[in-house]
Amino acid sequence: MRVGHMEAELEFRDRFVDDVEAAALLSLSRSYLRQLRLRGGGCAFSSFGRAVRYRVSDLFEWAASKSATSTSNRDCGATPLHGGA
């Protein structure tokens, strides 16, 4: 990997994005991210006044933590929307 490319990747991963861009990066809806912020279980976020921002590296790490090998695996870190069993 070229040094310039690695620097650009690190710079991208360290930047903050709003909920619109965060949802697009994860292929999720803004409302789902909002629900996770309100009840917990979502990605770490920062508040700057009324502005909510996500660090790109935190989004990728959170998404990786949701990885599972089976839908019956209850310990995969999945967060049900409606408290299902």
C-alpha positions in Angstrom: 0.0 0.0 0.0 1.4 3.4 -0.9 2.1 5.8 1.9 -0.2 8.5 0.5 -3.0 6.0 0.3 -2.5 4.9 3.9 -2.5 8.5 5.1 -5.7 9.2 3.2 -7.3 6.1 4.8 -6.3 7.2 8.3 -7.5 10.7 7.7 -10.9 9.3 6.5 -11.3 7.0 9.5 -10.6 9.8 11.9 -13.1 12.3 10.6 -16.5 12.9 12.0 -19.7 12.4 10.0 -23.3 13.4 10.7 -26.1 10.8 11.0 -27.0 11.0 7.3 -23.5 10.0 6.2 -23.2 7.5 9.1 -26.4 5.8 8.0 -25.2 5.7 4.4 -21.8 4.2 5.4 -23.6 1.4 7.3 -26.5 1.0 4.9 -28.9 1.7 7.8 -31.6 4.3 8.3 -31.2 7.5 10.2 -34.1 6.6 12.4 -32.5 3.3 13.4 -29.3 5.1 14.4 -31.5 7.6 16.4 -33.3 4.8 18.2 -30.0 3.2 19.1 -28.7 6.6 20.5 -31.8 7.0 22.6 -31.9 3.5 24.2 -28.3 2.4 23.9 -26.6 -0.4 22.1 -25.5 1.7 19.2 -22.2 3.1 18.0 -20.3 5.7 20.1 -21.2 9.2 19.1 -20.2 12.8 20.1 -22.5 15.8 20.7 -21.4 19.2 19.8 -24.2 21.3 21.0 -27.2 20.0 19.2 -25.1 18.4 16.5 -24.5 14.6 16.7 -21.5 13.2 15.0 -19.9 9.8 14.6 -16.2 9.1 14.1 -15.9 6.9 11.0 -13.5 4.5 12.7 -16.0 4.0 15.6 -18.7 3.2 13.0 -16.5 0.5 11.4 -15.6 -1.0 14.7 -19.2 -1.1 15.9 -20.3 -2.7 12.7 -17.5 -5.4 13.0 -18.7 -6.1 16.5 -22.1 -7.1 15.1 -20.6 -9.9 13.0 -22.1 -13.4 13.6 -21.9 -16.8 12.0 -25.5 -17.9 12.8 -28.8 -16.2 13.4 -29.3 -18.5 16.5 -26.1 -17.0 18.1 -27.6 -14.8 20.8 -24.2 -13.4 21.8 -23.4 -11.8 18.5 -24.1 -8.3 19.9 -27.3 -7.9 17.9 -29.6 -5.2 19.2 -33.4 -6.0 18.7 -35.5 -3.0 18.0 -38.6 -4.0 20.1 -37.0 -6.0 22.9 -37.8 -9.4 21.2 -36.8 -12.6 22.9 
